[in-house]
Amino acid sequence: MPMNDPNVGFGLGAIMAPAGIIAMMMRQPKGPLRLLIDAGATNPHDARRLNSVGIAREGLVERALMHGVVVKEMDGRCWVDRPRMRRRRLRGAVLAGVATLAVVVALWILSH
Protein backbone atom coordinates (compact mmCIF):
# COMPACT_ATOMS: atom_id res chain seq x y z
CA MET A 1 0.00 0.00 0.00
CA PRO A 2 2.02 2.99 -1.24
CA MET A 3 1.67 6.25 0.66
CA ASN A 4 1.06 8.33 -2.48
CA ASP A 5 -1.95 6.23 -3.56
CA PRO A 6 -5.01 8.57 -3.61
CA ASN A 7 -7.26 5.68 -2.52
CA VAL A 8 -5.39 5.21 0.76
CA GLY A 9 -6.92 8.20 2.55
CA PHE A 10 -5.52 9.75 5.70
CA GLY A 11 -5.08 6.48 7.58
CA LEU A 12 -2.83 6.67 10.60
CA GLY A 13 -2.54 10.46 10.42
CA ALA A 14 -6.28 10.80 11.00
CA ILE A 15 -5.80 9.01 14.31
CA MET A 16 -2.44 10.42 15.40
CA ALA A 17 -3.19 14.13 14.91
CA PRO A 18 -6.21 14.26 17.27
CA ALA A 19 -4.40 11.99 19.75
CA GLY A 20 -1.44 14.39 19.77
CA ILE A 21 -3.70 17.38 20.33
CA ILE A 22 -5.45 15.63 23.22
CA ALA A 23 -2.10 14.68 24.77
CA MET A 24 -0.88 18.31 24.57
CA MET A 25 -4.11 19.58 26.15
CA MET A 26 -3.79 17.13 29.03
CA ARG A 27 -0.24 18.33 29.76
CA GLN A 28 -1.31 21.98 30.03
CA PRO A 29 -1.21 23.42 33.55
CA LYS A 30 -4.55 24.21 35.15
CA GLY A 31 -5.83 27.72 34.58
CA PRO A 32 -6.80 30.10 37.40
CA LEU A 33 -10.53 29.40 37.14
CA ARG A 34 -9.96 25.65 37.30
CA LEU A 35 -7.70 26.12 40.35
CA LEU A 36 -10.43 28.07 42.15
CA ILE A 37 -13.13 25.57 41.20
CA ASP A 38 -11.00 22.60 42.27
CA ALA A 39 -10.42 24.35 45.62
CA GLY A 40 -14.20 24.60 46.06
CA ALA A 41 -14.35 28.41 45.74
CA THR A 42 -17.70 28.49 43.95
CA ASN A 43 -19.75 30.58 46.38
CA PRO A 44 -19.12 33.49 48.78
CA HIS A 45 -18.98 31.21 51.82
CA ASP A 46 -16.18 29.05 50.33
CA ALA A 47 -14.20 31.90 48.74
CA ARG A 48 -10.41 31.54 48.84
CA ARG A 49 -7.41 33.83 48.58
CA LEU A 50 -5.72 33.59 45.20
CA ASN A 51 -2.29 32.72 46.59
CA SER A 52 -3.80 29.87 48.66
CA VAL A 53 -4.85 28.04 45.48
CA GLY A 54 -1.62 28.64 43.56
CA ILE A 55 -2.46 31.84 41.68
CA ALA A 56 0.58 34.08 42.10
CA ARG A 57 -0.80 37.33 40.63
CA GLU A 58 -4.24 38.90 40.55
CA GLY A 59 -3.58 39.86 36.94
CA LEU A 60 -4.20 36.25 35.96
CA VAL A 61 -7.88 36.62 36.89
CA GLU A 62 -8.25 40.30 35.95
CA ARG A 63 -10.40 39.65 32.86
CA ALA A 64 -12.61 37.19 34.79
CA LEU A 65 -13.01 39.77 37.56
CA MET A 66 -13.92 42.42 34.99
CA HIS A 67 -16.65 40.20 33.51
CA GLY A 68 -17.97 39.04 36.87
CA VAL A 69 -16.96 35.41 36.39
CA VAL A 70 -14.66 35.70 39.41
CA VAL A 71 -16.08 37.70 42.31
CA LYS A 72 -13.74 39.33 44.80
CA GLU A 73 -15.06 39.76 48.32
CA MET A 74 -14.23 42.76 50.51
CA ASP A 75 -11.67 40.71 52.49
CA GLY A 76 -9.72 39.80 49.31
CA ARG A 77 -11.05 36.27 48.91
CA CYS A 78 -12.35 35.25 45.48
CA TRP A 79 -14.85 32.74 44.12
CA VAL A 80 -16.08 31.61 40.70
CA ASP A 81 -19.65 32.37 39.65
CA ARG A 82 -20.19 29.12 37.71
CA PRO A 83 -23.57 30.04 36.12
CA ARG A 84 -22.07 33.27 34.77
CA MET A 85 -18.99 31.36 33.55
CA ARG A 86 -21.22 28.89 31.68
CA ARG A 87 -23.25 31.71 30.08
CA ARG A 88 -20.09 33.50 28.92
CA ARG A 89 -18.62 30.29 27.47
CA LEU A 90 -21.87 29.46 25.70
CA ARG A 91 -22.11 32.97 24.26
CA GLY A 92 -18.50 32.76 23.06
CA ALA A 93 -19.10 29.38 21.44
CA VAL A 94 -22.24 30.63 19.69
CA LEU A 95 -20.43 33.73 18.41
CA ALA A 96 -17.52 31.61 17.16
CA GLY A 97 -19.96 29.27 15.42
CA VAL A 98 -21.83 32.11 13.75
CA ALA A 99 -18.56 33.71 12.63
CA THR A 100 -17.31 30.39 11.23
CA LEU A 101 -20.59 29.84 9.40
CA ALA A 102 -20.42 33.35 7.94
CA VAL A 103 -16.88 32.77 6.66
CA VAL A 104 -17.82 29.40 5.14
CA VAL A 105 -20.89 30.87 3.42
CA ALA A 106 -18.86 33.84 2.13
CA LEU A 107 -16.16 31.54 0.74
CA TRP A 108 -18.79 29.32 -0.85
CA ILE A 109 -20.48 32.32 -2.49
CA LEU A 110 -17.15 33.66 -3.76
CA SER A 111 -16.16 30.28 -5.20
CA HIS A 112 -19.40 29.84 -7.18
PyMOL commands that set and color helices and strands:
alter all, ss='L'
color gray80, all
select helices_A, chain A and resi 12-27+32-38+44-46+50-53+58-66+82-111
alter helices_A, ss='H'
color red, helices_A
select strands_A, chain A and resi 70-72+78-80
alter strands_A, ss='S'
color yellow, strands_A
deselect
rebuild
show_as cartoon
